[in-house]
Amino acid sequence: MKLAGALVLLGAVLLLTSEGDCGLCPVIEKKVDLFLYASQEEYLEYVKQFEDNPAVLEDAANIKTCVDNTLTEDDKKHINDVIVSL
């Protein structure tokens, strides 16, 4: 589950980054940081700025809970390192 979650997150980031060498979009960088390290409440408050569909927010909460319960701090650091290096 850990590897699958990491691959899904990495794939999403790869799809959302530009083809230029300008680094990660600041909005996505903040979302990834909140997704990996913030509380569920902080993450959902940020997501609500861009999305108001209750089903999407519920799914975001479920995914955040899964990440918080399954990934270790080392896992999160490795995922963040890969994303930042893009």
N, CA, C and O atoms as a Maestro MAE file, in Angstrom:
{
 s_m_m2io_version
 :::
 2.0.0
}

f_m_ct {
 s_m_title
 :::
 protein
 m_atom[344] {
  # First column is atom index #
  i_m_mmod_type
  r_m_x_coord
  r_m_y_coord
  r_m_z_coord
  i_m_residue_number
  s_m_chain_name
  s_m_pdb_residue_name
  s_m_pdb_atom_name
  i_m_atomic_number
  :::
  1 25 0.831 -1.201 0.000 1 A "MET " " N  " 7
  2 3 0.000 0.000 0.000 1 A "MET " " CA " 6
  3 2 0.867 1.253 0.000 1 A "MET " " C  " 6
  4 15 0.538 2.242 -0.656 1 A "MET " " O  " 8
  5 25 1.979 1.212 0.739 2 A "LYS " " N  " 7
  6 3 2.838 2.383 0.808 2 A "LYS " " CA " 6
  7 2 3.398 2.721 -0.562 2 A "LYS " " C  " 6
  8 15 3.374 3.880 -0.976 2 A "LYS " " O  " 8
  9 25 3.901 1.724 -1.266 3 A "LEU " " N  " 7
  10 3 4.480 1.959 -2.577 3 A "LEU " " CA " 6
  11 2 3.418 2.444 -3.558 3 A "LEU " " C  " 6
  12 15 3.671 3.348 -4.355 3 A "LEU " " O  " 8
  13 25 2.247 1.853 -3.500 4 A "ALA " " N  " 7
  14 3 1.170 2.268 -4.405 4 A "ALA " " CA " 6
  15 2 0.776 3.714 -4.155 4 A "ALA " " C  " 6
  16 15 0.592 4.483 -5.098 4 A "ALA " " O  " 8
  17 25 0.647 4.084 -2.891 5 A "GLY " " N  " 7
  18 3 0.305 5.473 -2.565 5 A "GLY " " CA " 6
  19 2 1.369 6.442 -3.009 5 A "GLY " " C  " 6
  20 15 1.064 7.517 -3.526 5 A "GLY " " O  " 8
  21 25 2.626 6.067 -2.808 6 A "ALA " " N  " 7
  22 3 3.731 6.929 -3.227 6 A "ALA " " CA " 6
  23 2 3.748 7.087 -4.745 6 A "ALA " " C  " 6
  24 15 3.985 8.181 -5.257 6 A "ALA " " O  " 8
  25 25 3.497 5.999 -5.459 7 A "LEU " " N  " 7
  26 3 3.489 6.064 -6.918 7 A "LEU " " CA " 6
  27 2 2.331 6.906 -7.447 7 A "LEU " " C  " 6
  28 15 2.485 7.636 -8.426 7 A "LEU " " O  " 8
  29 25 1.179 6.804 -6.802 8 A "VAL " " N  " 7
  30 3 0.034 7.624 -7.214 8 A "VAL " " CA " 6
  31 2 0.341 9.096 -7.006 8 A "VAL " " C  " 6
  32 15 0.069 9.922 -7.877 8 A "VAL " " O  " 8
  33 25 0.910 9.426 -5.847 9 A "LEU " " N  " 7
  34 3 1.261 10.810 -5.564 9 A "LEU " " CA " 6
  35 2 2.312 11.317 -6.547 9 A "LEU " " C  " 6
  36 15 2.197 12.428 -7.065 9 A "LEU " " O  " 8
  37 25 3.328 10.511 -6.801 10 A "LEU " " N  " 7
  38 3 4.369 10.908 -7.736 10 A "LEU " " CA " 6
  39 2 3.797 11.093 -9.135 10 A "LEU " " C  " 6
  40 15 4.144 12.052 -9.824 10 A "LEU " " O  " 8
  41 25 2.928 10.189 -9.556 11 A "GLY " " N  " 7
  42 3 2.304 10.312 -10.876 11 A "GLY " " CA " 6
  43 2 1.477 11.574 -10.999 11 A "GLY " " C  " 6
  44 15 1.503 12.236 -12.036 11 A "GLY " " O  " 8
  45 25 0.743 11.914 -9.949 12 A "ALA " " N  " 7
  46 3 -0.065 13.135 -9.980 12 A "ALA " " CA " 6
  47 2 0.812 14.363 -10.102 12 A "ALA " " C  " 6
  48 15 0.497 15.288 -10.851 12 A "ALA " " O  " 8
  49 25 1.897 14.373 -9.377 13 A "VAL " " N  " 7
  50 3 2.806 15.518 -9.447 13 A "VAL " " CA " 6
  51 2 3.438 15.616 -10.817 13 A "VAL " " C  " 6
  52 15 3.570 16.712 -11.361 13 A "VAL " " O  " 8
  53 25 3.829 14.496 -11.378 14 A "LEU " " N  " 7
  54 3 4.435 14.521 -12.713 14 A "LEU " " CA " 6
  55 2 3.462 15.047 -13.760 14 A "LEU " " C  " 6
  56 15 3.858 15.764 -14.679 14 A "LEU " " O  " 8
  57 25 2.196 14.693 -13.621 15 A "LEU " " N  " 7
  58 3 1.196 15.187 -14.567 15 A "LEU " " CA " 6
  59 2 0.963 16.685 -14.431 15 A "LEU " " C  " 6
  60 15 0.643 17.359 -15.410 15 A "LEU " " O  " 8
  61 25 1.122 17.200 -13.233 16 A "LEU " " N  " 7
  62 3 0.797 18.595 -12.977 16 A "LEU " " CA " 6
  63 2 1.971 19.552 -13.146 16 A "LEU " " C  " 6
  64 15 1.786 20.769 -13.136 16 A "LEU " " O  " 8
  65 25 3.156 19.021 -13.298 17 A "THR " " N  " 7
  66 3 4.309 19.903 -13.480 17 A "THR " " CA " 6
  67 2 4.466 20.227 -14.953 17 A "THR " " C  " 6
  68 15 4.030 19.479 -15.827 17 A "THR " " O  " 8
  69 25 5.092 21.349 -15.200 18 A "SER " " N  " 7
  70 3 5.302 21.754 -16.585 18 A "SER " " CA " 6
  71 2 6.501 21.036 -17.165 18 A "SER " " C  " 6
  72 15 7.273 20.407 -16.442 18 A "SER " " O  " 8
  73 25 6.654 21.136 -18.485 19 A "GLU " " N  " 7
  74 3 7.776 20.496 -19.143 19 A "GLU " " CA " 6
  75 2 9.040 21.331 -19.051 19 A "GLU " " C  " 6
  76 15 10.123 20.822 -19.341 19 A "GLU " " O  " 8
  77 25 8.944 22.585 -18.661 20 A "GLY " " N  " 7
  78 3 10.117 23.435 -18.515 20 A "GLY " " CA " 6
  79 2 10.858 23.110 -17.234 20 A "GLY " " C  " 6
  80 15 10.372 22.352 -16.394 20 A "GLY " " O  " 8
  81 25 12.029 23.686 -17.096 21 A "ASP " " N  " 7
  82 3 12.829 23.443 -15.903 21 A "ASP " " CA " 6
  83 2 12.653 24.607 -14.940 21 A "ASP " " C  " 6
  84 15 13.621 25.267 -14.563 21 A "ASP " " O  " 8
  85 25 11.408 24.853 -14.547 22 A "CYS " " N  " 7
  86 3 11.133 25.997 -13.694 22 A "CYS " " CA " 6
  87 2 10.726 25.580 -12.291 22 A "CYS " " C  " 6
  88 15 10.228 26.405 -11.525 22 A "CYS " " O  " 8
  89 25 10.928 24.315 -11.940 23 A "GLY " " N  " 7
  90 3 10.583 23.846 -10.604 23 A "GLY " " CA " 6
  91 2 9.111 23.523 -10.487 23 A "GLY " " C  " 6
  92 15 8.352 23.592 -11.453 23 A "GLY " " O  " 8
  93 25 8.747 23.181 -9.310 24 A "LEU " " N  " 7
  94 3 7.379 22.800 -9.017 24 A "LEU " " CA " 6
  95 2 6.514 24.041 -8.815 24 A "LEU " " C  " 6
  96 15 6.944 25.005 -8.180 24 A "LEU " " O  " 8
  97 25 5.319 24.019 -9.345 25 A "CYS " " N  " 7
  98 3 4.370 25.109 -9.162 25 A "CYS " " CA " 6
  99 2 4.180 25.346 -7.661 25 A "CYS " " C  " 6
  100 15 3.963 24.390 -6.916 25 A "CYS " " O  " 8
  101 25 4.257 26.596 -7.203 26 A "PRO " " N  " 7
  102 3 4.138 26.873 -5.761 26 A "PRO " " CA " 6
  103 2 2.834 26.354 -5.134 26 A "PRO " " C  " 6
  104 15 2.835 25.926 -3.980 26 A "PRO " " O  " 8
  105 25 1.755 26.388 -5.864 27 A "VAL " " N  " 7
  106 3 0.480 25.895 -5.324 27 A "VAL " " CA " 6
  107 2 0.561 24.389 -5.096 27 A "VAL " " C  " 6
  108 15 0.103 23.887 -4.070 27 A "VAL " " O  " 8
  109 25 1.138 23.679 -6.043 28 A "ILE " " N  " 7
  110 3 1.269 22.233 -5.904 28 A "ILE " " CA " 6
  111 2 2.276 21.900 -4.810 28 A "ILE " " C  " 6
  112 15 2.071 20.966 -4.035 28 A "ILE " " O  " 8
  113 25 3.355 22.658 -4.746 29 A "GLU " " N  " 7
  114 3 4.353 22.433 -3.706 29 A "GLU " " CA " 6
  115 2 3.741 22.585 -2.318 29 A "GLU " " C  " 6
  116 15 4.013 21.790 -1.418 29 A "GLU " " O  " 8
  117 25 2.917 23.608 -2.157 30 A "LYS " " N  " 7
  118 3 2.258 23.812 -0.862 30 A "LYS " " CA " 6
  119 2 1.281 22.677 -0.572 30 A "LYS " " C  " 6
  120 15 1.205 22.192 0.556 30 A "LYS " " O  " 8
  121 25 0.533 22.254 -1.593 31 A "LYS " " N  " 7
  122 3 -0.437 21.175 -1.397 31 A "LYS " " CA " 6
  123 2 0.271 19.881 -1.005 31 A "LYS " " C  " 6
  124 15 -0.197 19.167 -0.119 31 A "LYS " " O  " 8
  125 25 1.389 19.572 -1.651 32 A "VAL " " N  " 7
  126 3 2.142 18.368 -1.315 32 A "VAL " " CA " 6
  127 2 2.656 18.460 0.116 32 A "VAL " " C  " 6
  128 15 2.578 17.490 0.869 32 A "VAL " " O  " 8
  129 25 3.183 19.624 0.493 33 A "ASP " " N  " 7
  130 3 3.692 19.808 1.853 33 A "ASP " " CA " 6
  131 2 2.575 19.606 2.884 33 A "ASP " " C  " 6
  132 15 2.766 18.919 3.887 33 A "ASP " " O  " 8
  133 25 1.425 20.204 2.630 34 A "LEU " " N  " 7
  134 3 0.297 20.029 3.544 34 A "LEU " " CA " 6
  135 2 -0.191 18.583 3.547 34 A "LEU " " C  " 6
  136 15 -0.537 18.043 4.598 34 A "LEU " " O  " 8
  137 25 -0.218 17.960 2.371 35 A "PHE " " N  " 7
  138 3 -0.680 16.583 2.255 35 A "PHE " " CA " 6
  139 2 0.196 15.634 3.067 35 A "PHE " " C  " 6
  140 15 -0.305 14.712 3.710 35 A "PHE " " O  " 8
  141 25 1.495 15.864 3.034 36 A "LEU " " N  " 7
  142 3 2.410 14.956 3.721 36 A "LEU " " CA " 6
  143 2 2.580 15.269 5.201 36 A "LEU " " C  " 6
  144 15 2.694 14.350 6.011 36 A "LEU " " O  " 8
  145 25 2.599 16.541 5.569 37 A "TYR " " N  " 7
  146 3 3.042 16.903 6.916 37 A "TYR " " CA " 6
  147 2 2.003 17.611 7.796 37 A "TYR " " C  " 6
  148 15 2.157 17.616 9.017 37 A "TYR " " O  " 8
  149 25 0.983 18.190 7.238 38 A "ALA " " N  " 7
  150 3 0.013 18.954 8.036 38 A "ALA " " CA " 6
  151 2 -1.073 18.031 8.590 38 A "ALA " " C  " 6
  152 15 -1.161 16.855 8.238 38 A "ALA " " O  " 8
  153 25 -1.881 18.596 9.454 39 A "SER " " N  " 7
  154 3 -3.032 17.845 9.964 39 A "SER " " CA " 6
  155 2 -4.085 17.733 8.858 39 A "SER " " C  " 6
  156 15 -4.051 18.460 7.865 39 A "SER " " O  " 8
  157 25 -4.997 16.821 9.056 40 A "GLN " " N  " 7
  158 3 -6.070 16.653 8.072 40 A "GLN " " CA " 6
  159 2 -6.885 17.932 7.937 40 A "GLN " " C  " 6
  160 15 -7.282 18.302 6.831 40 A "GLN " " O  " 8
  161 25 -7.136 18.606 9.045 41 A "GLU " " N  " 7
  162 3 -7.925 19.839 9.020 41 A "GLU " " CA " 6
  163 2 -7.231 20.925 8.198 41 A "GLU " " C  " 6
  164 15 -7.867 21.606 7.394 41 A "GLU " " O  " 8
  165 25 -5.926 21.079 8.406 42 A "GLU " " N  " 7
  166 3 -5.174 22.092 7.650 42 A "GLU " " CA " 6
  167 2 -5.184 21.775 6.158 42 A "GLU " " C  " 6
  168 15 -5.366 22.660 5.322 42 A "GLU " " O  " 8
  169 25 -4.986 20.497 5.840 43 A "TYR " " N  " 7
  170 3 -4.987 20.082 4.439 43 A "TYR " " CA " 6
  171 2 -6.345 20.334 3.794 43 A "TYR " " C  " 6
  172 15 -6.417 20.867 2.687 43 A "TYR " " O  " 8
  173 25 -7.409 19.958 4.472 44 A "LEU " " N  " 7
  174 3 -8.743 20.135 3.892 44 A "LEU " " CA " 6
  175 2 -9.119 21.609 3.755 44 A "LEU " " C  " 6
  176 15 -9.794 21.982 2.796 44 A "LEU " " O  " 8
  177 25 -8.700 22.442 4.686 45 A "GLU " " N  " 7
  178 3 -8.953 23.888 4.552 45 A "GLU " " CA " 6
  179 2 -8.294 24.430 3.293 45 A "GLU " " C  " 6
  180 15 -8.866 25.273 2.602 45 A "GLU " " O  " 8
  181 25 -7.103 23.952 2.996 46 A "TYR " " N  " 7
  182 3 -6.402 24.394 1.791 46 A "TYR " " CA " 6
  183 2 -7.121 23.885 0.539 46 A "TYR " " C  " 6
  184 15 -7.314 24.637 -0.416 46 A "TYR " " O  " 8
  185 25 -7.517 22.611 0.543 47 A "VAL " " N  " 7
  186 3 -8.204 22.034 -0.618 47 A "VAL " " CA " 6
  187 2 -9.526 22.746 -0.870 47 A "VAL " " C  " 6
  188 15 -9.920 22.919 -2.023 47 A "VAL " " O  " 8
  189 25 -10.218 23.163 0.189 48 A "LYS " " N  " 7
  190 3 -11.515 23.846 0.052 48 A "LYS " " CA " 6
  191 2 -11.399 25.163 -0.703 48 A "LYS " " C  " 6
  192 15 -12.397 25.658 -1.228 48 A "LYS " " O  " 8
  193 25 -10.209 25.737 -0.767 49 A "GLN " " N  " 7
  194 3 -10.021 26.971 -1.532 49 A "GLN " " CA " 6
  195 2 -10.223 26.728 -3.025 49 A "GLN " " C  " 6
  196 15 -10.574 27.645 -3.767 49 A "GLN " " O  " 8
  197 25 -10.000 25.487 -3.461 50 A "PHE " " N  " 7
  198 3 -10.039 25.167 -4.882 50 A "PHE " " CA " 6
  199 2 -11.170 24.226 -5.260 50 A "PHE " " C  " 6
  200 15 -11.478 24.074 -6.442 50 A "PHE " " O  " 8
  201 25 -11.788 23.597 -4.280 51 A "GLU " " N  " 7
  202 3 -12.792 22.575 -4.548 51 A "GLU " " CA " 6
  203 2 -13.903 22.654 -3.512 51 A "GLU " " C  " 6
  204 15 -13.635 22.730 -2.313 51 A "GLU " " O  " 8
  205 25 -15.163 22.636 -3.977 52 A "ASP " " N  " 7
  206 3 -16.273 22.676 -3.035 52 A "ASP " " CA " 6
  207 2 -17.218 21.487 -3.154 52 A "ASP " " C  " 6
  208 15 -18.269 21.464 -2.515 52 A "ASP " " O  " 8
  209 25 -16.855 20.510 -3.959 53 A "ASN " " N  " 7
  210 3 -17.669 19.313 -4.125 53 A "ASN " " CA " 6
  211 2 -17.499 18.430 -2.886 53 A "ASN " " C  " 6
  212 15 -16.384 17.999 -2.592 53 A "ASN " " O  " 8
  213 25 -18.588 18.153 -2.152 54 A "PRO " " N  " 7
  214 3 -18.493 17.348 -0.925 54 A "PRO " " CA " 6
  215 2 -17.884 15.962 -1.149 54 A "PRO " " C  " 6
  216 15 -17.159 15.462 -0.289 54 A "PRO " " O  " 8
  217 25 -18.169 15.347 -2.281 55 A "ALA " " N  " 7
  218 3 -17.612 14.016 -2.556 55 A "ALA " " CA " 6
  219 2 -16.095 14.083 -2.720 55 A "ALA " " C  " 6
  220 15 -15.378 13.202 -2.247 55 A "ALA " " O  " 8
  221 25 -15.616 15.114 -3.382 56 A "VAL " " N  " 7
  222 3 -14.180 15.278 -3.569 56 A "VAL " " CA " 6
  223 2 -13.503 15.560 -2.234 56 A "VAL " " C  " 6
  224 15 -12.433 15.020 -1.954 56 A "VAL " " O  " 8
  225 25 -14.115 16.397 -1.417 57 A "LEU " " N  " 7
  226 3 -13.555 16.703 -0.102 57 A "LEU " " CA " 6
  227 2 -13.539 15.467 0.795 57 A "LEU " " C  " 6
  228 15 -12.594 15.265 1.558 57 A "LEU " " O  " 8
  229 25 -14.573 14.646 0.706 58 A "GLU " " N  " 7
  230 3 -14.609 13.409 1.492 58 A "GLU " " CA " 6
  231 2 -13.495 12.462 1.045 58 A "GLU " " C  " 6
  232 15 -12.820 11.849 1.872 58 A "GLU " " O  " 8
  233 25 -13.313 12.353 -0.260 59 A "ASP " " N  " 7
  234 3 -12.231 11.508 -0.773 59 A "ASP " " CA " 6
  235 2 -10.867 12.042 -0.348 59 A "ASP " " C  " 6
  236 15 -9.981 11.265 0.009 59 A "ASP " " O  " 8
  237 25 -10.693 13.360 -0.383 60 A "ALA " " N  " 7
  238 3 -9.435 13.958 0.055 60 A "ALA " " CA " 6
  239 2 -9.168 13.642 1.519 60 A "ALA " " C  " 6
  240 15 -8.033 13.352 1.895 60 A "ALA " " O  " 8
  241 25 -10.200 13.696 2.339 61 A "ALA " " N  " 7
  242 3 -10.054 13.371 3.762 61 A "ALA " " CA " 6
  243 2 -9.692 11.900 3.949 61 A "ALA " " C  " 6
  244 15 -8.843 11.568 4.776 61 A "ALA " " O  " 8
  245 25 -10.328 11.026 3.187 62 A "ASN " " N  " 7
  246 3 -10.034 9.598 3.292 62 A "ASN " " CA " 6
  247 2 -8.604 9.282 2.859 62 A "ASN " " C  " 6
  248 15 -7.920 8.487 3.504 62 A "ASN " " O  " 8
  249 25 -8.153 9.900 1.775 63 A "ILE " " N  " 7
  250 3 -6.795 9.664 1.294 63 A "ILE " " CA " 6
  251 2 -5.780 10.209 2.291 63 A "ILE " " C  " 6
  252 15 -4.764 9.565 2.554 63 A "ILE " " O  " 8
  253 25 -6.044 11.390 2.848 64 A "LYS " " N  " 7
  254 3 -5.142 11.977 3.837 64 A "LYS " " CA " 6
  255 2 -5.057 11.078 5.067 64 A "LYS " " C  " 6
  256 15 -3.969 10.872 5.606 64 A "LYS " " O  " 8
  257 25 -6.178 10.545 5.512 65 A "THR " " N  " 7
  258 3 -6.186 9.629 6.655 65 A "THR " " CA " 6
  259 2 -5.349 8.390 6.349 65 A "THR " " C  " 6
  260 15 -4.571 7.937 7.189 65 A "THR " " O  " 8
  261 25 -5.508 7.853 5.162 66 A "CYS " " N  " 7
  262 3 -4.751 6.673 4.758 66 A "CYS " " CA " 6
  263 2 -3.256 6.968 4.765 66 A "CYS " " C  " 6
  264 15 -2.469 6.170 5.274 66 A "CYS " " O  " 8
  265 25 -2.861 8.102 4.207 67 A "VAL " " N  " 7
  266 3 -1.444 8.486 4.182 67 A "VAL " " CA " 6
  267 2 -0.913 8.650 5.597 67 A "VAL " " C  " 6
  268 15 0.164 8.152 5.924 67 A "VAL " " O  " 8
  269 25 -1.660 9.339 6.426 68 A "ASP " " N  " 7
  270 3 -1.214 9.573 7.800 68 A "ASP " " CA " 6
  271 2 -1.080 8.274 8.590 68 A "ASP " " C  " 6
  272 15 -0.206 8.157 9.449 68 A "ASP " " O  " 8
  273 25 -1.934 7.307 8.305 69 A "ASN " " N  " 7
  274 3 -1.922 6.052 9.048 69 A "ASN " " CA " 6
  275 2 -0.947 5.019 8.506 69 A "ASN " " C  " 6
  276 15 -0.601 4.075 9.216 69 A "ASN " " O  " 8
  277 25 -0.495 5.174 7.260 70 A "THR " " N  " 7
  278 3 0.337 4.122 6.668 70 A "THR " " CA " 6
  279 2 1.774 4.557 6.373 70 A "THR " " C  " 6
  280 15 2.689 3.741 6.484 70 A "THR " " O  " 8
  281 25 1.994 5.807 6.003 71 A "LEU " " N  " 7
  282 3 3.349 6.227 5.656 71 A "LEU " " CA " 6
  283 2 4.117 6.661 6.893 71 A "LEU " " C  " 6
  284 15 3.587 7.363 7.755 71 A "LEU " " O  " 8
  285 25 5.364 6.238 6.970 72 A "THR " " N  " 7
  286 3 6.227 6.676 8.062 72 A "THR " " CA " 6
  287 2 6.806 8.046 7.715 72 A "THR " " C  " 6
  288 15 6.675 8.517 6.585 72 A "THR " " O  " 8
  289 25 7.434 8.668 8.676 73 A "GLU " " N  " 7
  290 3 8.082 9.964 8.406 73 A "GLU " " CA " 6
  291 2 9.173 9.809 7.361 73 A "GLU " " C  " 6
  292 15 9.360 10.697 6.530 73 A "GLU " " O  " 8
  293 25 9.903 8.686 7.389 74 A "ASP " " N  " 7
  294 3 10.923 8.435 6.362 74 A "ASP " " CA " 6
  295 2 10.293 8.302 4.983 74 A "ASP " " C  " 6
  296 15 10.817 8.837 4.006 74 A "ASP " " O  " 8
  297 25 9.164 7.588 4.898 75 A "ASP " " N  " 7
  298 3 8.455 7.455 3.619 75 A "ASP " " CA " 6
  299 2 8.079 8.837 3.087 75 A "ASP " " C  " 6
  300 15 8.294 9.141 1.914 75 A "ASP " " O  " 8
  301 25 7.518 9.666 3.960 76 A "LYS " " N  " 7
  302 3 7.094 11.005 3.553 76 A "LYS " " CA " 6
  303 2 8.281 11.847 3.106 76 A "LYS " " C  " 6
  304 15 8.184 12.598 2.135 76 A "LYS " " O  " 8
  305 25 9.398 11.724 3.813 77 A "LYS " " N  " 7
  306 3 10.595 12.480 3.442 77 A "LYS " " CA " 6
  307 2 11.098 12.042 2.066 77 A "LYS " " C  " 6
  308 15 11.468 12.880 1.243 77 A "LYS " " O  " 8
  309 25 11.113 10.736 1.818 78 A "HIS " " N  " 7
  310 3 11.577 10.237 0.527 78 A "HIS " " CA " 6
  311 2 10.665 10.709 -0.611 78 A "HIS " " C  " 6
  312 15 11.143 11.114 -1.670 78 A "HIS " " O  " 8
  313 25 9.369 10.654 -0.384 79 A "ILE " " N  " 7
  314 3 8.421 11.124 -1.400 79 A "ILE " " CA " 6
  315 2 8.638 12.614 -1.660 79 A "ILE " " C  " 6
  316 15 8.680 13.046 -2.812 79 A "ILE " " O  " 8
  317 25 8.774 13.389 -0.604 80 A "ASN " " N  " 7
  318 3 8.982 14.829 -0.745 80 A "ASN " " CA " 6
  319 2 10.300 15.113 -1.477 80 A "ASN " " C  " 6
  320 15 10.354 16.003 -2.325 80 A "ASN " " O  " 8
  321 25 11.348 14.370 -1.159 81 A "ASP " " N  " 7
  322 3 12.643 14.559 -1.831 81 A "ASP " " CA " 6
  323 2 12.545 14.316 -3.330 81 A "ASP " " C  " 6
  324 15 13.119 15.055 -4.130 81 A "ASP " " O  " 8
  325 25 11.806 13.261 -3.705 82 A "VAL " " N  " 7
  326 3 11.631 12.961 -5.134 82 A "VAL " " CA " 6
  327 2 10.860 14.082 -5.818 82 A "VAL " " C  " 6
  328 15 11.229 14.520 -6.908 82 A "VAL " " O  " 8
  329 25 9.803 14.542 -5.186 83 A "ILE " " N  " 7
  330 3 8.970 15.587 -5.790 83 A "ILE " " CA " 6
  331 2 9.752 16.885 -5.931 83 A "ILE " " C  " 6
  332 15 9.677 17.545 -6.968 83 A "ILE " " O  " 8
  333 25 10.502 17.257 -4.898 84 A "VAL " " N  " 7
  334 3 11.268 18.500 -4.932 84 A "VAL " " CA " 6
  335 2 12.364 18.436 -5.991 84 A "VAL " " C  " 6
  336 15 12.710 19.458 -6.584 84 A "VAL " " O  " 8
  337 25 12.909 17.258 -6.233 85 A "SER " " N  " 7
  338 3 13.988 17.124 -7.211 85 A "SER " " CA " 6
  339 2 13.494 17.233 -8.651 85 A "SER " " C  " 6
  340 15 14.307 17.327 -9.570 85 A "SER " " O  " 8
  341 25 12.189 17.220 -8.863 86 A "LEU " " N  " 7
  342 3 11.654 17.315 -10.228 86 A "LEU " " CA " 6
  343 2 11.920 18.648 -10.773 86 A "LEU " " C  " 6
  344 15 11.550 18.934 -11.912 86 A "LEU " " O  " 8
  :::
 }
 m_bond[343] {
  # First column is bond index #
  i_m_from
  i_m_to
  i_m_order
  :::
  1 1 2 1
  2 2 3 1
  3 3 4 2
  4 3 5 1
  5 5 6 1
  6 6 7 1
  7 7 8 2
  8 7 9 1
  9 9 10 1
  10 10 11 1
  11 11 12 2
  12 11 13 1
  13 13 14 1
  14 14 15 1
  15 15 16 2
  16 15 17 1
  17 17 18 1
  18 18 19 1
  19 19 20 2
  20 19 21 1
  21 21 22 1
  22 22 23 1
  23 23 24 2
  24 23 25 1
  25 25 26 1
  26 26 27 1
  27 27 28 2
  28 27 29 1
  29 29 30 1
  30 30 31 1
  31 31 32 2
  32 31 33 1
  33 33 34 1
  34 34 35 1
  35 35 36 2
  36 35 37 1
  37 37 38 1
  38 38 39 1
  39 39 40 2
  40 39 41 1
  41 41 42 1
  42 42 43 1
  43 43 44 2
  44 43 45 1
  45 45 46 1
  46 46 47 1
  47 47 48 2
  48 47 49 1
  49 49 50 1
  50 50 51 1
  51 51 52 2
  52 51 53 1
  53 53 54 1
  54 54 55 1
  55 55 56 2
  56 55 57 1
  57 57 58 1
  58 58 59 1
  59 59 60 2
  60 59 61 1
  61 61 62 1
  62 62 63 1
  63 63 64 2
  64 63 65 1
  65 65 66 1
  66 66 67 1
  67 67 68 2
  68 67 69 1
  69 69 70 1
  70 70 71 1
  71 71 72 2
  72 71 73 1
  73 73 74 1
  74 74 75 1
  75 75 76 2
  76 75 77 1
  77 77 78 1
  78 78 79 1
  79 79 80 2
  80 79 81 1
  81 81 82 1
  82 82 83 1
  83 83 84 2
  84 83 85 1
  85 85 86 1
  86 86 87 1
  87 87 88 2
  88 87 89 1
  89 89 90 1
  90 90 91 1
  91 91 92 2
  92 91 93 1
  93 93 94 1
  94 94 95 1
  95 95 96 2
  96 95 97 1
  97 97 98 1
  98 98 99 1
  99 99 100 2
  100 99 101 1
  101 101 102 1
  102 102 103 1
  103 103 104 2
  104 103 105 1
  105 105 106 1
  106 106 107 1
  107 107 108 2
  108 107 109 1
  109 109 110 1
  110 110 111 1
  111 111 112 2
  112 111 113 1
  113 113 114 1
  114 114 115 1
  115 115 116 2
  116 115 117 1
  117 117 118 1
  118 118 119 1
  119 119 120 2
  120 119 121 1
  121 121 122 1
  122 122 123 1
  123 123 124 2
  124 123 125 1
  125 125 126 1
  126 126 127 1
  127 127 128 2
  128 127 129 1
  129 129 130 1
  130 130 131 1
  131 131 132 2
  132 131 133 1
  133 133 134 1
  134 134 135 1
  135 135 136 2
  136 135 137 1
  137 137 138 1
  138 138 139 1
  139 139 140 2
  140 139 141 1
  141 141 142 1
  142 142 143 1
  143 143 144 2
  144 143 145 1
  145 145 146 1
  146 146 147 1
  147 147 148 2
  148 147 149 1
  149 149 150 1
  150 150 151 1
  151 151 152 2
  152 151 153 1
  153 153 154 1
  154 154 155 1
  155 155 156 2
  156 155 157 1
  157 157 158 1
  158 158 159 1
  159 159 160 2
  160 159 161 1
  161 161 162 1
  162 162 163 1
  163 163 164 2
  164 163 165 1
  165 165 166 1
  166 166 167 1
  167 167 168 2
  168 167 169 1
  169 169 170 1
  170 170 171 1
  171 171 172 2
  172 171 173 1
  173 173 174 1
  174 174 175 1
  175 175 176 2
  176 175 177 1
  177 177 178 1
  178 178 179 1
  179 179 180 2
  180 179 181 1
  181 181 182 1
  182 182 183 1
  183 183 184 2
  184 183 185 1
  185 185 186 1
  186 186 187 1
  187 187 188 2
  188 187 189 1
  189 189 190 1
  190 190 191 1
  191 191 192 2
  192 191 193 1
  193 193 194 1
  194 194 195 1
  195 195 196 2
  196 195 197 1
  197 197 198 1
  198 198 199 1
  199 199 200 2
  200 199 201 1
  201 201 202 1
  202 202 203 1
  203 203 204 2
  204 203 205 1
  205 205 206 1
  206 206 207 1
  207 207 208 2
  208 207 209 1
  209 209 210 1
  210 210 211 1
  211 211 212 2
  212 211 213 1
  213 213 214 1
  214 214 215 1
  215 215 216 2
  216 215 217 1
  217 217 218 1
  218 218 219 1
  219 219 220 2
  220 219 221 1
  221 221 222 1
  222 222 223 1
  223 223 224 2
  224 223 225 1
  225 225 226 1
  226 226 227 1
  227 227 228 2
  228 227 229 1
  229 229 230 1
  230 230 231 1
  231 231 232 2
  232 231 233 1
  233 233 234 1
  234 234 235 1
  235 235 236 2
  236 235 237 1
  237 237 238 1
  238 238 239 1
  239 239 240 2
  240 239 241 1
  241 241 242 1
  242 242 243 1
  243 243 244 2
  244 243 245 1
  245 245 246 1
  246 246 247 1
  247 247 248 2
  248 247 249 1
  249 249 250 1
  250 250 251 1
  251 251 252 2
  252 251 253 1
  253 253 254 1
  254 254 255 1
  255 255 256 2
  256 255 257 1
  257 257 258 1
  258 258 259 1
  259 259 260 2
  260 259 261 1
  261 261 262 1
  262 262 263 1
  263 263 264 2
  264 263 265 1
  265 265 266 1
  266 266 267 1
  267 267 268 2
  268 267 269 1
  269 269 270 1
  270 270 271 1
  271 271 272 2
  272 271 273 1
  273 273 274 1
  274 274 275 1
  275 275 276 2
  276 275 277 1
  277 277 278 1
  278 278 279 1
  279 279 280 2
  280 279 281 1
  281 281 282 1
  282 282 283 1
  283 283 284 2
  284 283 285 1
  285 285 286 1
  286 286 287 1
  287 287 288 2
  288 287 289 1
  289 289 290 1
  290 290 291 1
  291 291 292 2
  292 291 293 1
  293 293 294 1
  294 294 295 1
  295 295 296 2
  296 295 297 1
  297 297 298 1
  298 298 299 1
  299 299 300 2
  300 299 301 1
  301 301 302 1
  302 302 303 1
  303 303 304 2
  304 303 305 1
  305 305 306 1
  306 306 307 1
  307 307 308 2
  308 307 309 1
  309 309 310 1
  310 310 311 1
  311 311 312 2
  312 311 313 1
  313 313 314 1
  314 314 315 1
  315 315 316 2
  316 315 317 1
  317 317 318 1
  318 318 319 1
  319 319 320 2
  320 319 321 1
  321 321 322 1
  322 322 323 1
  323 323 324 2
  324 323 325 1
  325 325 326 1
  326 326 327 1
  327 327 328 2
  328 327 329 1
  329 329 330 1
  330 330 331 1
  331 331 332 2
  332 331 333 1
  333 333 334 1
  334 334 335 1
  335 335 336 2
  336 335 337 1
  337 337 338 1
  338 338 339 1
  339 339 340 2
  340 339 341 1
  341 341 342 1
  342 342 343 1
  343 343 344 2
  :::
 }
}
